[in-house]
């Protein structure tokens, strides 16, 4: 994650983003059959984020933010 921060009198705004690898590992147990299946996948994902903090009065503040995420995990395969 990388961020850029804007500072001012009574407020700050932080925005940035990042990307990374996603790993999936799921084990499915079928107790009635006595078997287990393991599914794995590797993919990637990204994130954009912004956050704003501001003083609305001496004792009242607002914190606004959002996240935008995307994950592409691929099709899990049975090993």
N, C-alpha and C positions, 0 to 999 in steps of 0.2 A: 504494500500500500504506500502511496505517495500522496502527500497533502500539501496544499498551499493555503496559508492563513493571511487574511486581511484584518488588521487591527485598527480600530478607531476609538474615539471617545464614547464609551458606553456601549460598544458593540464589537463583535468579531464574527467573521465569516470564514469557515473552513470548507474547502472542497478538494476533491482528489479522486483517486481510483487505483485499481490494481487488477492483477490477473494471476492465475495460478492453476496448478494441476489438481484434478479431482480424482480420488480413488474410491472405488466401491467394492465392498466385499460382503456378501450376504450368504448366510447358510440357512437352508430350508430343511427342517426336520419333518419327516412323515412317520409319526409314531406308529400308525396302524400298519405301515409296511416295514418299519425298522430301517429306513434309509435316510441319508442326508445328501443334499445337493448343494454345492457351493458355486455361486455366481460371482464373477469379477469383471470389472471394467475400469478403464482409465480414460479420462477426458480432460477438459479444460473449462475454465469459467472466468468471468470478469465482474467487476463491481465498480459502479460510480456512486459517489456519496457526497452530499453537501449538508452543512449544518450552520445555522445562524443563531447567535445568542445576542440579545439586546435588552437593555434596561428600559422598561416602559415608564417606570417611575422610580422613586428612591428605594422602595421595597418590593417591587413587582417586576418580574423578568419574563421574557418569552424565549423559548428554545424551539426552533423550527428545523426540521431536517427531512431528508429523503434518501432512500437507497434504490438503486436500479441495478438488478443482478441478472446475469445470464449464465446458465450452466449447460454445457454439452457433455454428457457423460458417456455417450455411445451406447451400444447394445450390450447388456451384460451377457457373458458367455459362461456356460456350464463347464467347469474344469473336471 
